């Protein structure tokens, strides 16, 4: 049943940034529900904050929709520490596993 699956997922909650990145990178893991772009951007921004720190460069032109959305999402995290970004990434991955039934 779906409750049993939810319990399995919760029992195996991801604890570290490295585990979370490995899980998200696994092409075998597919969400049963569509993950909205704002949630994808949240993961992207947190990952970039961990790996590169604060956003650099200038904001892409408005016509460059995807690049600009990524830049803006990352820019919102300016000043966030690596540790906080890692914790946020893990929390968001666990939330997406639950919310979008990723297995």
Number of C-alpha atoms within 10 A of each C-alpha: 5 8 8 9 13 14 12 11 17 13 9 10 18 18 12 14 20 11 14 20 16 11 17 16 10 10 8 10 13 14 15 12 11 11 14 9 10 12 14 15 18 19 24 16 25 26 21 19 25 20 12 11 18 18 19 11 6 8 15 15 9 10 8 10 11 12 13 16 18 19 21 16 20 23 16 14 18 13 11 14 14 18 12 13 22 20 17 18 24 24 19 18 25 19 15 19 23 18 14 15 19 21 13
